[in-house]
Amino acid sequence: MIATTKYQRISKNLESLPCELHEDILIHLQFHQLIRLSSCAGPRLIWSLQNSLSPWHRYFSSSTAITSLQELLAITDTVAKHGFPPSRHCIDLTKIYEEPNLRFLAYKDSEWASPHSIVSMRNLQTSEALTKHWLNHLTRMVTLVIKPIIPAHPSFPEFPSSFPTPASLAAFVSSYQRAREAGAEALAQQLEHLAALYEAHPTSFKMPFDPRPHPPSKLNVAHIPKTMRSQARRIVNMARAGKWRRNRVFWHRFGWPGLVPYECYVRLFNGVVLWKGLLEGEGKLIEECRRIIEDKPAWADGGGKSEGDAIEELSSTMERQNLGDGAMPIRIQVRLEDAEDKGKVLAAPRAEAELQWLERFAQVTTSLEQAYPDLAKDSLVSVST
């Protein structure tokens, strides 16, 4: 909505006055402010806009012309919100109003007749000419900002070859922003899920960048879920109100969800299953271990030709979490929309099955620890030590 409560209040006050008194007020307003007023104006104020003695009255000549102005200003507000920093010269404006081709948005009555104005220099005296100029410049701005960073993902719209009308440009920008927010909300929802998973198994999981191979003796069980929920809120807030090409991002070192098992539990799982023999073993627990291997996520999928090789690969992959010299410098970016650096992997919400796998892994390793305490002592370091 281009008219805030301030403009709605001004419009209501002007509507209560005779039309003869409107002119002395309107001549002191900038062009974008006049358009905002038109979006909530009554019949008296619309008449005053269309019949003003100021040069800008020609742009309000019809309801169609007014609608086009309102659509273009709405797009400008969206581009300004997500693409331009605030202006240092005016608290109510952004730097988009300082763009040479859009300076007319800040023009007041006397500036329209200046020979140095963009209106005179570009011959924009008619409503059609101004609308075309405004649309062309917004198209270039949207193309410059969004086209290089829009992900090749089904949830995002394809970038059109052209925008023939303000409505078509508005529809694309709105669709892109909705997809951006939806992706952030999906990631946030998964972080909420992971926070609950950690609360259920605080000694089994850690964050991917944590170098510790086992749970510490003094474990702050509230820290990780609190951090995840805080990041979930920030991700959504950034998508809704942040800049499209903002540099501040959230990083994860590895390409799986925001939790991974401690290495000691990976060693326990690997050791028990190999010791018992996955192919020859029987029983419910061994069957659960077999499911862990068979249903492992794509990020733990090795190229092993046998089930034993698959276990080794699973262990090797998951143990590369530490930050030692052999750690792979993989960086996973949470922001879906920024793909300028092709070396960065775009993070998307993981499949629900992968989160279920993590929970099942925690349950199985807990059962293994209880069933094989002697072997567990070799793999685990007690939390109480």
VOZASE-445261 format. One record per residue (C-alpha): residue in one letter; x, y, z. Coordinates in steps of 0.02 Angstrom, whole numbers, padded with zeros to 5 digits. Example, Ala and Ser with C-alpha at 12.3 -4.5 7.8 and 13.67 -1.06 7.14 Angstrom:
# VOZASE-445261
 residu   east  north     up
      a  00615 -00225  00390
      s  00684 -00053  00357
***
This chain:
# VOZASE-445261
 residu   east  north     up
      m  00000  00000  00000
      i  00076  00166 -00054
      a -00026  00275  00065
      t  00019  00262  00249
      t -00097  00319  00387
      k -00017  00491  00375
      y -00076  00513  00196
      q -00245  00441  00236
      r -00266  00568  00374
      i -00210  00712  00260
      s -00328  00652  00124
      k -00473  00645  00245
      n -00436  00821  00307
      l -00422  00890  00130
      e -00584  00806  00080
      s -00674  00903  00216
      l -00614  01069  00143
      p -00682  01162 -00009
      c -00587  01127 -00170
      e -00534  01310 -00178
      l -00422  01283 -00026
      h -00334  01129 -00093
      e -00218  01216 -00215
      d -00116  01310 -00085
      i -00078  01145 -00001
      l -00047  01035 -00153
      i  00083  01151 -00231
      h  00199  01119 -00084
      l  00194  00928 -00101
      q  00314  00820 -00199
      f  00251  00717 -00346
      h  00261  00549 -00256
      q  00163  00625 -00112
      l  00026  00680 -00231
      i  00015  00503 -00301
      r  00002  00432 -00125
      l -00139  00553 -00086
      s -00229  00502 -00246
      s -00236  00321 -00189
      c -00348  00367 -00042
      a -00427  00527 -00107
      g -00612  00564 -00114
      p -00702  00647 -00260
      r -00657  00825 -00206
      l -00471  00792 -00193
      i -00469  00695 -00358
      w -00554  00844 -00442
      s -00422  00961 -00369
      l -00280  00850 -00432
      q -00354  00842 -00607
      n -00393  01028 -00618
      s -00244  01103 -00528
      l -00153  01250 -00604
      s  00013  01162 -00574
      p  00103  01080 -00722
      w  00085  00907 -00646
      h -00107  00908 -00661
      r -00096  00830 -00836
      y -00032  00667 -00762
      f -00193  00647 -00662
      s -00305  00677 -00812
      s -00398  00511 -00803
      s -00428  00365 -00685
      t -00322  00254 -00799
      a -00175  00375 -00789
      i -00192  00386 -00600
      t -00196  00196 -00584
      s -00036  00181 -00687
      l  00051  00309 -00576
      q -00002  00215 -00420
      e  00058  00048 -00490
      l  00227  00120 -00537
      l  00248  00204 -00368
      a  00207  00039 -00280
      i  00343 -00047 -00383
      t  00463  00096 -00345
      d  00428  00077 -00158
      t  00465 -00110 -00167
      v  00626 -00085 -00265
      a  00677  00055 -00146
      k  00640 -00053  00007
      h  00740 -00204 -00052
      g  00869 -00124 -00164
      f  00919  00048 -00101
      p  00984  00115  00065
      p  00898  00262  00151
      s  00936  00436  00089
      r  01051  00544  00194
      h  00964  00701  00136
      c  00783  00661  00181
      i  00724  00546  00320
      d  00567  00494  00225
      l  00655  00446  00063
      t  00780  00320 -00002
      k  00921  00344 -00126
      i  00808  00287 -00266
      y  00737  00464 -00269
      e  00913  00529 -00302
      e  00925  00427 -00462
      p  00937  00552 -00607
      n  00796  00470 -00705
      l  00678  00466 -00556
      r  00709  00638 -00481
      f  00541  00696 -00544
      l  00462  00597 -00401
      a  00529  00728 -00280
      y  00482  00879 -00388
      k  00371  01014 -00317
      d  00266  01139 -00414
      s  00405  01259 -00466
      e  00527  01124 -00521
      w  00415  01055 -00659
      a  00439  01210 -00767
      s  00628  01217 -00750
      p  00720  01195 -00916
      h  00846  01085 -00824
      s  00717  00963 -00757
      i  00713  00788 -00827
      v  00534  00820 -00883
      s  00592  00958 -01001
      m  00753  00873 -01054
      r  00668  00706 -01095
      n  00506  00782 -01162
      l  00395  00699 -01032
      q  00253  00824 -01035
      t  00118  00695 -01070
      s  00054  00560 -00955
      e  00097  00423 -01081
      a  00277  00485 -01101
      l  00307  00497 -00914
      t  00232  00325 -00882
      k  00337  00246 -01019
      h  00496  00330 -00956
      w  00461  00277 -00777
      l  00420  00097 -00826
      n  00576  00081 -00935
      h  00690  00142 -00797
      l  00611  00029 -00665
      t  00629 -00118 -00785
      r  00815 -00083 -00803
      m  00834 -00070 -00615
      v  00740 -00233 -00580
      t  00839 -00321 -00718
      l  01003 -00259 -00647
      v  00963 -00308 -00467
      i  00860 -00468 -00481
      k  00910 -00555 -00642
      p  01088 -00601 -00586
      i  01029 -00673 -00419
      i  00864 -00759 -00457
      p  00886 -00946 -00423
      a  00846 -01074 -00557
      h  00717 -01155 -00445
      p  00535 -01200 -00482
      s  00476 -01096 -00334
      f  00544 -00937 -00414
      p  00469 -00855 -00569
      e  00565 -00852 -00731
      f  00632 -00682 -00779
      p  00526 -00617 -00926
      s  00602 -00547 -01083
      s  00506 -00384 -01063
      f  00377 -00293 -00956
      p  00252 -00209 -01073
      t  00143 -00135 -00935
      p  00163 -00077 -00755
      a  00047 -00219 -00702
      s  00163 -00350 -00780
      l  00315 -00280 -00689
      a  00218 -00269 -00526
      a  00161 -00450 -00544
      f  00339 -00513 -00570
      v  00413 -00414 -00424
      s  00272 -00473 -00311
      s  00295 -00654 -00367
      y  00482 -00646 -00338
      q  00461 -00572 -00164
      r  00329 -00702 -00116
      a  00446 -00843 -00171
      r  00587 -00765 -00073
      e  00482 -00754  00084
      a  00411 -00929  00061
      g  00587 -01002  00048
      a  00640 -00910  00206
      e  00485 -00968  00299
      a  00519 -01149  00247
      l  00698 -01137  00311
      a  00637 -01056  00472
      q  00508 -01193  00498
      q  00644 -01324  00478
      l  00755 -01235  00604
      e  00609 -01239  00726
      h  00593 -01426  00694
      l  00779 -01452  00722
      a  00771 -01352  00883
      a  00637 -01470  00949
      l  00741 -01619  00890
      y  00892 -01556  00986
      e  00790 -01530  01143
      a  00738 -01712  01133
      h  00918 -01774  01107
      p  01037 -01641  01176
      t  01187 -01757  01198
      s  01173 -01836  01026
      f  01182 -01684  00911
      k  01284 -01528  00885
      m  01293 -01389  00756
      p  01398 -01431  00601
      f  01536 -01307  00642
      d  01563 -01375  00819
      p  01736 -01461  00823
      r  01701 -01564  00980
      p  01691 -01753  00947
      h  01583 -01788  01100
      p  01463 -01694  01216
      p  01548 -01585  01348
      s  01528 -01619  01532
      k  01437 -01454  01558
      l  01310 -01445  01419
      n  01200 -01292  01396
      v  01050 -01380  01321
      a  00957 -01216  01291
      h  01092 -01132  01187
      i  01073 -01222  01020
      p  00882 -01221  01010
      k  00880 -01039  01064
      t  01007 -00996  00929
      m  00910 -01091  00796
      r  00746 -01006  00839
      s  00832 -00838  00838
      q  00905 -00873  00666
      a  00735 -00932  00606
      r  00660 -00763  00652
      r  00804 -00668  00573
      i  00794 -00766  00410
      v  00608 -00725  00392
      n  00634 -00542  00440
      m  00776 -00524  00314
      a  00669 -00596  00175
      r  00524 -00481  00216
      a  00617 -00319  00245
      g  00799 -00347  00198
      k  00891 -00297  00042
      w  00889 -00414 -00108
      r  01079 -00407 -00123
      r  01121 -00387  00060
      n  01295 -00447  00107
      r  01254 -00507  00282
      v  01203 -00689  00272
      f  01193 -00844  00378
      w  01324 -00976  00346
      h  01328 -01161  00380
      r  01486 -01257  00346
      f  01406 -01416  00281
      g  01266 -01461  00162
      w  01150 -01547  00283
      p  01025 -01482  00410
      g  01084 -01374  00554
      l  01119 -01525  00664
      v  01240 -01671  00644
      p  01280 -01816  00763
      y  01433 -01809  00873
      e  01577 -01908  00799
      c  01583 -02023  00951
      y  01407 -02086  00909
      v  01458 -02113  00728
      r  01604 -02218  00788
      l  01491 -02315  00904
      f  01367 -02350  00766
      n  01504 -02398  00645
      g  01593 -02510  00768
      v  01439 -02603  00831
      v  01369 -02638  00659
      l  01534 -02701  00590
      w  01568 -02803  00746
      k  01398 -02886  00742
      g  01401 -02906  00555
      l  01265 -02814  00461
      l  01228 -02956  00341
      e  01230 -03097  00469
      g  01157 -03005  00619
      e  00980 -03030  00677
      g  00864 -02941  00793
      k  00764 -02781  00799
      l  00912 -02670  00843
      i  01018 -02735  00700
      e  00870 -02714  00584
      e  00859 -02532  00638
      c  01045 -02513  00602
      r  01017 -02585  00429
      r  00880 -02456  00399
      i  01000 -02318  00450
      i  01117 -02373  00312
      e  00983 -02405  00181
      d  00890 -02241  00210
      k  01040 -02128  00236
      p  01021 -01951  00162
      a  01101 -01896  00001
      w  01238 -01799  00092
      a  01296 -01962  00174
      d  01279 -02066  00017
      g  01445 -02147 -00026
      g  01492 -02245 -00179
      g  01522 -02407 -00084
      k  01483 -02567 -00176
      s  01438 -02664 -00019
      e  01342 -02625  00138
      g  01505 -02629  00237
      d  01580 -02500  00119
      a  01423 -02394  00141
      i  01446 -02396  00329
      e  01627 -02344  00312
      e  01581 -02205  00192
      l  01441 -02146  00307
      s  01561 -02139  00453
      s  01697 -02053  00351
      t  01578 -01923  00282
      m  01503 -01878  00449
      e  01669 -01875  00541
      r  01732 -01736  00425
      q  01638 -01611  00531
      n  01788 -01555  00633
      l  01886 -01401  00586
      g  02053 -01488  00571
      d  02174 -01475  00425
      g  02081 -01609  00329
      a  01912 -01524  00342
      m  01834 -01479  00175
      p  01800 -01291  00164
      i  01619 -01309  00110
      r  01510 -01158  00140
      i  01322 -01172  00133
      q  01225 -01011  00117
      v  01053 -00998  00193
      r  00991 -00855  00085
      l  00905 -00930 -00066
      e  00907 -00774 -00175
      d  01093 -00731 -00181
      a  01181 -00834 -00314
      e  01312 -00709 -00373
      d  01455 -00816 -00308
      k  01438 -00977 -00405
      g  01557 -01063 -00285
      k  01428 -01052 -00146
      v  01300 -01189 -00129
      l  01122 -01127 -00110
      a  01041 -01202  00043
      a  00863 -01263  00031
      p  00756 -01345  00165
      r  00805 -01526  00182
      a  00680 -01664  00147
      e  00574 -01716  00295
      a  00645 -01892  00280
      e  00819 -01825  00321
      l  00759 -01750  00484
      q  00672 -01913  00525
      w  00836 -02002  00487
      l  00927 -01891  00612
      e  00800 -01930  00747
      r  00807 -02116  00708
      f  00998 -02111  00714
      a  00991 -02035  00889
      q  00869 -02166  00948
      v  00972 -02310  00875
      t  01138 -02250  00947
      t  01057 -02228  01118
      s  00997 -02409  01108
      l  01170 -02467  01052
      e  01250 -02378  01200
      q  01135 -02472  01318
      a  01151 -02640  01229
      y  01341 -02640  01211
      p  01412 -02541  01358
      d  01588 -02613  01340
      l  01604 -02560  01158
      a  01523 -02394  01199
      k  01662 -02354  01323
      d  01788 -02363  01182
      s  01687 -02246  01071
      l  01605 -02125  01191
      v  01671 -02005  01320
      s  01549 -01996  01462
      v  01453 -01835  01479
      s  01482 -01838  01666
      t  01673 -01835  01651
***
